[in-house]
């Protein structure tokens, strides 16, 4: 808001406050009181009499009026209620104490005379001391204080007393003013101190201001200041009749006392006819205003009836739509698959869906009648968690989700996925809590079984001597590799995952993979199922720079669309096997060489032996026998060599066949 706009609104508020009747009345009393105190201060108190032989307002009365006017303004302003009440109570208490002491001073002379505190003159008018407060004035100020106090009450009957006291104060002030009006002032000619004209005028104005203050919260105020026909008639005729009576009495008294040549009856008739004409004119004007008001009210009534009819139709349509919505909502909630709950802020169930019977085995009626049934059917191992959830859930406005088990009526265990949330309207009203319970037994059991299998797979993977790995074709990086890779290559799993195939393999093996893998995938996608699993010998590099031979079994993995997305591999260190195969190959070579040598020796020995046997036939005696025995011995040795040759040939064939079978099995795997 701009400074000009703020100033404009502030001035408008000040203007509105100044134009209030209570504010204007208080200002008028303040002016009268200020003039009175100033006149006494300047020594011109005679100016305040408003006629010969009339006493002026006392200085103490002016001071009390001044304080009273300030209290009226404060009560009429929109201030802080607590401070406003405190100021009014303290101020009116001061007025009450001074007024009450001045009232009972005529009975108790020992009490302090407040009048002498403000005026020390000893002047008198018609034997009446000037500057002394009247006992009637003091009593009216007491009534003022009582009216202010009762007006602060929250009790309706006590506030009604405030309006009654205000009317009494106005009547007393009016009586004093009328006495001066008819030149027969109140209490003059007696022993008591009369009430000054300005004092009576102040009582009338102040009492009227008190009545205006109570115009909205008392029956008397509403009856006079309200918008009803009765209030309008009272506001019109009471002042009119009062004014006409005062004017008639004043005119009659003046004419009678100042003109003896005219018949008083004649003047009384003229005045009465004039009063009747004045009142008749007021009745005509008022009747027109009332008729206009009635016409306006009837027009507004017709408009209101049309609006009510329209509103009724709209409400009927809204009710029909609401009924349809309620039916839909009832169908939606009653036929929901999950078990729905609604609890009010005190924990009582507002709604329970019928699906609770299918999930728990207990009907909604049983849950309504047995409030703690849900807590009782919670599995004993989950009951502590459920109780903690119930204690802390009200501390959160956001949804809370937990899993727990219940014991079904048939004795079985059901897993429940529970979600609850507070129901807070936009206005801030708390309607309780809404809960949704879903039977997730199958999912939870599957999850538990899956976790157990994953745990087993993890144990196998982490404790397997072979290296298990998963390679993602899109990122061309390993997604997983088992810890046994450290034993194989000297790298940690974290280090290996960041490596590419080119960094893992020897140049020859990398070239083999780069060439064979795309061809294998193409053939597999073309329908060659045999390409899904393959066994390949790959040479991998180690952290210390050495090379390790591995046998790698790879499996192609497809996604939902049938595309090959990953490769699962198992790498095994075949260093010992390669060394054993090399030893077998060397042994086979050596056996072949030995067999070849043995065959040559067999031929070279048997030929001379045949000749020796032939020569032995020509000899005689012991020489022939000895030579023949040696030939037989050598022949026996040669036969044993032949048997060894045959056995060695069988061994060679067995080793060769075994090695060949091993290669074949590796290729099949």
Number of C-alpha atoms within 10 A of each C-alpha: 5 7 7 9 10 11 11 12 11 12 12 12 11 11 11 10 16 13 10 14 16 25 19 16 22 24 18 16 24 21 13 21 27 16 15 23 22 14 16 21 13 8 11 11 21 17 13 20 15 14 13 8 13 21 28 25 28 27 28 24 25 24 18 20 24 20 18 24 24 18 21 21 19 16 21 19 13 9 11 8 9 8 10 17 16 10 14 21 16 12 17 23 16 15 20 21 14 19 27 17 18 26 21 14 15 12 9 11 9 8 12 13 14 16 16 13 10 16 17 11 13 9 10 12 13 10 10 20 14 22 24 25 26 21 21 18 24 23 18 24 26 20 20 24 24 18 26 24 18 19 23 16 13 10 10 13 12 16 21 20 17 27 28 17 22 27 19 17 28 25 17 19 27 19 17 25 25 20 17 18 15 16 13 13 19 19 16 17 13 9 9 13 21 24 25 27 26 24 25 26 21 28 28 25 23 26 28 21 25 29 26 20 22 20 18 14 15 21 17 20 20 16 18 21 19 16 10 11 14 13 16 17 15 14 15 15 15 12 11 16 15 11 13 19 15 15 16 19 17 16 16 18 15 13 17 17 9 10 11 9 8 11 11 15 11 10 16 17 11 13 19 15 12 14 19 14 12 15 16 12 12 15 16 12 12 16 13 12 13 16 12 12 13 14 12 12 13 12 12 12 14 12 12 14 13 12 12 14 12 12 14 13 12 12 14 12 12 13 13 12 12 14 12 12 12 13 12 12 13 13 11 12 19 17 13 13 17 20 25 22 19 22 18 16 14 9 11 12 19 14 16 20 21 20 22 21 16 14 22 21 14 18 16 19 11 11 15 15 10 10 13 10 13 14 14 12 17 23 18 14 11 13 17 12 14 19 12 10 14 12 9 9 16 15 9 10 13 12 12 14 14 13 16 17 21 24 18 18 13 8 9 9 16 22 22 22 18 18 16 21 19 23 19 13 9 7 6 8 9 13 16 19 22 19 19 17 22 19 21 18 15 11 11 16 13 12 12 12 12 12 12 12 12 12 12 12 12 13 11 14 18 17 13 13 17 23 23 23 21 20 21 16 13 9 10 12 17 21 16 16 22 21 21 21 22 16 14 21 20 16 17 16 17 11 10 20 17 11 13 12 19 15 14 17 20 18 15 10 18 18 13 14 17 12 11 11 11 11 13 17 16 13 15 17 16 9 10 12 10 10 17 18 17 17 17 17 16 21 21 23 19 20 13 9 10 9 15 18 19 21 18 21 18 20 17 19 17 13 9 6 6 9 12 19 14 21 19 19 21 18 23 20 22 17 14 10 11 13 11 12 14 12 12 16 15 12 14 17 13 13 17 15 12 14 19 13 11 17 14 11 13 17 11 11 13 15 10 12 16 13 11 15 17 12 13 18 12 8 13 9 7 9 11 15 14 12 17 19 14 14 20 14 12 15 16 12 13 18 13 12 16 16 12 14 19 13 12 16 14 12 14 20 13 12 15 14 11 12 14 11 12 12 10 11 9 14 11 10 10
